[in-house]
Amino acid sequence: MQAGHAVCLDAKIEMGSRAELRAVQEERFQVMQRHAYEHSPLMRRKFDSVGLRPSDLPDLSHLPKLPFVTKDELRESQVAVPPYGDFMGVPVEKCLRIHQTSATTGRPLLVLDAWEDWRGLYLAYARALYAAGVRPADMAMPAFSFGPWIGFWLSVYALQEIGALLYPSGGMSTEQRLDTLLTYPITVVGCTPSYALYMIEQARRKGIDLATQSKVRLTFHTGEPGASIAGTKRRLQEGFGALAFDLPGLTEVVLWGFECAEQSGKLHLNEDYCYCEILDPESGAEAPPGDVGELVVTNLFRKSLPLLRYRTRDLVRRAAEPCPCGRTLACIDGGIIGRLDDMKKVRGVIVYPSRVEEAVRRFEAADEFQIIFRRRQGLDDILVRVDPSPTLAEEERQHLRQRMSAELRNELGLRVSVEIVASGSLPRFEHKARRVVDERTEVPF
């Protein structure tokens, strides 16, 4: 693709002027904030708590006057007013879909959508897939679980919107999916990064090289930030012999970002679907380009969930330069850097599990890993358990332990204990991975 000449599904938004985009955002914001105030009891309480009405927010520059909305508040709402809570903006009888979050950090959240909201959700997803390079000529296999999780369903509807030939595999086993990849000319695969790595591992155990024996040319990944972690991305691309793309989003918001075919290390923001603030976690002020901040999003289309100033807990870095593809949508550098929920303090040093993953994935002999935060003799300690390749000899395993320990110390600035466990003994994940265990009874965060 020639730089500055991106092929877009919605060029008017993706390649239009910033002034035109701002006008779209302002118009949608006015509709959404009035709808939220009039139809969502929780959002009305947010306005009332600071003595505001929609007329007090004539444009987006006044948005910071509103307090944040958190996921914990949504969970508490569903406990107090079961089963759906009091934050919805449309009656249940007008909704046609129900999904739930994966509950990696607490009680699952039920999310309902009316038709127009659902259409907006899958159109945002289709934009992302098209930007990555998915076309009607592709045969695509969404390999997410069939269930109440939104990723599978959005990928199905988005691929249909593009016109790709669909081979949904939500109810299949890994063995069946691998057989399908060898039997049919599937060119696009979608799943979590963890599950993609598991597919690659299982294929190799069967003597299958997906990079040469399948027709896959593109993979897309959501549910966790692995596809933007350099070491994990490299493994995905080498394992499938295909380009891997990161699609970050939240069940309760939208697919807020996407990586284009340029693969410049930047992720575009879906700014017409959600207004994005990137705020300094300490001061709450807008973080300047190049600095890390928490992504806070305001829904601009989803009347079922009219959430204004929703804290994602995701830490991102606003890009100072645009993507060379030519899209005018704002960008972040390097995907999700970490999550405030995942942030750990060890002997005075902030540690993000994504940094550990980056170091571990540099070692081809490490098939899977687990991070244990623990306390030994009154001091905090990090233990990384490594599940090695079954072909690794005992002497090589000890060498792997020593090299990885040195790499982690260099990456984190901390001494890290590394333990090599029996091959195949650590859990694998089809949905969101749960690799982090904090055994400390008293922790700083």
ZIWOQUI-V882117 format. One record per residue. N is the residue number from 1. BURIAL is + if it has 24 or more other ideal C-beta (glycine too) atoms within 12 Angstrom, else -. D_CENTER is the distance of its C-alpha to the mean C-alpha in Angstrom with 1 decimal. Layout:
((N/BURIAL/D_CENTER) (N/BURIAL/D_CENTER))
This chain:
((1/-/25.6) (2/-/27.8) (3/-/26.2) (4/-/26.2) (5/-/26.6) (6/+/23.2) (7/+/23.6) (8/+/21.7) (9/+/21.4) (10/+/22.1) (11/-/24.1) (12/-/25.6) (13/+/22.3) (14/+/20.6) (15/+/23.9) (16/-/25.9) (17/-/27.2) (18/-/25.5) (19/-/28.4) (20/-/27.8) (21/+/24.1) (22/-/25.1) (23/-/27.7) (24/+/25.3) (25/+/23.0) (26/+/26.2) (27/-/27.6) (28/+/24.5) (29/+/24.2) (30/+/27.8) (31/-/27.4) (32/+/24.4) (33/+/25.9) (34/+/29.2) (35/+/27.6) (36/+/25.6) (37/+/28.9) (38/-/31.0) (39/+/29.0) (40/+/26.5) (41/-/28.6) (42/+/25.8) (43/+/25.2) (44/+/29.0) (45/-/29.4) (46/+/27.0) (47/+/29.3) (48/-/32.4) (49/-/31.4) (50/-/31.9) (51/-/34.6) (52/+/32.8) (53/-/33.0) (54/+/31.2) (55/-/34.3) (56/-/33.6) (57/+/30.4) (58/-/31.9) (59/-/29.0) (60/+/25.5) (61/-/27.3) (62/-/28.3) (63/+/24.9) (64/-/24.8) (65/-/27.8) (66/+/25.7) (67/+/24.3) (68/+/20.6) (69/+/19.2) (70/+/17.3) (71/+/15.7) (72/-/18.8) (73/+/21.0) (74/+/19.5) (75/+/20.1) (76/-/23.5) (77/+/24.3) (78/+/23.8) (79/-/26.0) (80/-/28.6) (81/-/28.7) (82/-/27.7) (83/-/26.0) (84/+/24.0) (85/+/24.7) (86/+/26.2) (87/+/23.3) (88/+/23.2) (89/+/24.9) (90/+/26.5) (91/-/28.7) (92/-/27.4) (93/-/30.0) (94/-/28.4) (95/+/25.0) (96/-/24.5) (97/+/21.1) (98/+/19.8) (99/+/16.4) (100/+/15.2) (101/+/12.4) (102/+/12.1) (103/-/14.1) (104/+/12.9) (105/-/14.5) (106/-/17.3) (107/-/18.8) (108/+/16.9) (109/+/16.7) (110/+/18.3) (111/+/17.2) (112/+/19.8) (113/+/20.1) (114/+/23.1) (115/-/23.6) (116/-/23.1) (117/+/19.8) (118/+/18.6) (119/+/19.9) (120/+/18.1) (121/+/14.7) (122/+/15.5) (123/+/17.2) (124/+/14.2) (125/+/12.4) (126/+/15.8) (127/+/15.9) (128/+/12.8) (129/+/14.4) (130/+/17.7) (131/+/16.7) (132/+/15.6) (133/+/19.0) (134/+/19.1) (135/+/22.6) (136/-/25.0) (137/-/26.7) (138/+/23.7) (139/+/23.7) (140/+/20.2) (141/+/19.2) (142/+/16.1) (143/+/16.0) (144/+/13.9) (145/+/16.1) (146/-/18.4) (147/-/18.3) (148/+/17.1) (149/+/13.3) (150/+/12.2) (151/+/10.2) (152/+/13.7) (153/+/15.6) (154/+/13.7) (155/+/13.8) (156/+/17.5) (157/+/18.4) (158/+/16.8) (159/+/18.5) (160/+/21.7) (161/+/21.5) (162/+/21.6) (163/-/24.3) (164/+/23.1) (165/-/24.9) (166/+/22.8) (167/+/23.1) (168/+/20.9) (169/+/20.9) (170/+/19.2) (171/-/22.4) (172/+/23.2) (173/-/23.6) (174/+/22.3) (175/-/25.9) (176/-/26.2) (177/+/23.1) (178/+/24.5) (179/-/27.8) (180/+/26.4) (181/+/24.9) (182/-/28.4) (183/-/30.3) (184/+/28.6) (185/-/27.7) (186/+/23.9) (187/+/22.3) (188/+/18.7) (189/+/16.5) (190/+/13.0) (191/+/11.5) (192/+/9.1) (193/+/10.0) (194/+/12.2) (195/+/14.0) (196/+/14.7) (197/+/16.3) (198/+/18.2) (199/+/19.5) (200/+/20.6) (201/+/22.3) (202/+/24.0) (203/+/25.2) (204/+/26.8) (205/-/28.5) (206/-/30.1) (207/-/31.1) (208/+/28.8) (209/-/27.3) (210/+/24.6) (211/-/24.7) (212/-/28.4) (213/-/28.9) (214/+/26.2) (215/+/25.8) (216/+/22.0) (217/+/21.4) (218/+/17.7) (219/+/14.6) (220/+/11.1) (221/+/8.0) (222/+/5.0) (223/+/4.8) (224/+/4.5) (225/+/4.9) (226/+/8.3) (227/+/8.9) (228/+/9.3) (229/+/11.6) (230/+/15.0) (231/+/16.6) (232/+/14.0) (233/+/13.8) (234/+/17.5) (235/+/17.9) (236/+/15.9) (237/+/18.0) (238/+/21.2) (239/+/20.8) (240/+/20.4) (241/+/22.4) (242/+/19.8) (243/+/17.4) (244/+/13.7) (245/+/11.1) (246/+/7.4) (247/+/6.0) (248/+/3.2) (249/+/4.9) (250/+/7.0) (251/+/9.8) (252/+/12.3) (253/+/11.6) (254/+/10.5) (255/+/8.2) (256/+/8.9) (257/+/8.6) (258/+/9.6) (259/+/11.6) (260/+/15.2) (261/+/17.9) (262/+/19.3) (263/+/16.6) (264/+/17.9) (265/+/15.2) (266/+/14.1) (267/+/11.4) (268/+/13.1) (269/+/12.6) (270/+/13.6) (271/+/16.3) (272/+/18.6) (273/+/16.2) (274/+/15.2) (275/+/17.1) (276/+/15.2) (277/+/17.0) (278/+/16.2) (279/+/18.5) (280/-/20.2) (281/+/19.5) (282/-/23.2) (283/-/25.0) (284/-/22.6) (285/-/23.8) (286/-/21.9) (287/+/20.8) (288/-/22.6) (289/-/21.1) (290/-/20.5) (291/+/19.9) (292/+/16.9) (293/+/16.1) (294/+/14.0) (295/+/12.2) (296/+/14.3) (297/+/14.0) (298/+/17.0) (299/+/16.9) (300/+/19.4) (301/+/19.9) (302/+/18.9) (303/+/22.2) (304/+/21.4) (305/+/19.0) (306/+/20.6) (307/+/18.6) (308/+/19.8) (309/+/18.4) (310/+/15.5) (311/+/14.3) (312/+/10.5) (313/+/11.5) (314/+/9.1) (315/+/11.5) (316/+/11.6) (317/+/14.8) (318/+/16.4) (319/+/18.0) (320/-/21.7) (321/-/22.3) (322/+/21.2) (323/+/19.8) (324/-/22.8) (325/+/21.9) (326/+/23.6) (327/+/21.0) (328/+/21.8) (329/+/18.4) (330/+/17.4) (331/+/15.1) (332/+/13.3) (333/+/14.2) (334/+/12.3) (335/+/8.6) (336/+/7.5) (337/+/10.9) (338/+/10.6) (339/+/10.7) (340/+/14.1) (341/+/14.0) (342/+/13.9) (343/+/16.4) (344/+/19.7) (345/-/23.1) (346/+/25.4) (347/-/28.9) (348/-/28.0) (349/-/25.1) (350/+/21.4) (351/+/19.3) (352/+/15.5) (353/+/14.6) (354/+/12.6) (355/+/16.0) (356/+/17.6) (357/+/15.4) (358/+/16.2) (359/+/19.9) (360/+/20.0) (361/+/18.5) (362/+/21.4) (363/+/23.7) (364/+/24.1) (365/+/26.1) (366/+/23.3) (367/+/21.8) (368/+/19.9) (369/+/19.8) (370/+/19.7) (371/+/19.9) (372/+/22.7) (373/+/23.5) (374/+/27.2) (375/-/30.5) (376/-/33.5) (377/-/36.9) (378/-/35.5) (379/-/32.9) (380/+/29.2) (381/+/28.1) (382/+/25.0) (383/+/25.5) (384/+/23.4) (385/+/24.4) (386/+/24.2) (387/+/24.7) (388/+/26.6) (389/-/27.4) (390/-/30.4) (391/-/32.5) (392/+/32.5) (393/-/36.0) (394/-/36.7) (395/-/37.8) (396/-/34.7) (397/+/32.5) (398/-/34.3) (399/-/33.9) (400/+/30.1) (401/+/30.1) (402/-/32.1) (403/+/30.1) (404/+/26.7) (405/+/28.2) (406/-/29.4) (407/+/26.2) (408/+/24.2) (409/-/27.1) (410/-/26.9) (411/+/23.1) (412/+/23.1) (413/-/26.8) (414/+/27.4) (415/-/29.3) (416/+/27.1) (417/+/28.7) (418/+/27.7) (419/+/28.8) (420/+/29.1) (421/+/29.0) (422/-/30.3) (423/+/28.5) (424/-/26.4) (425/-/26.6) (426/+/23.1) (427/-/20.8) (428/+/18.5) (429/+/15.5) (430/+/14.7) (431/+/12.0) (432/+/9.9) (433/+/12.0) (434/+/14.4) (435/+/15.9) (436/+/17.0) (437/-/20.3) (438/+/22.1) (439/-/25.7) (440/-/27.1) (441/-/28.9) (442/-/28.9) (443/-/25.9) (444/-/25.5) (445/-/22.2))
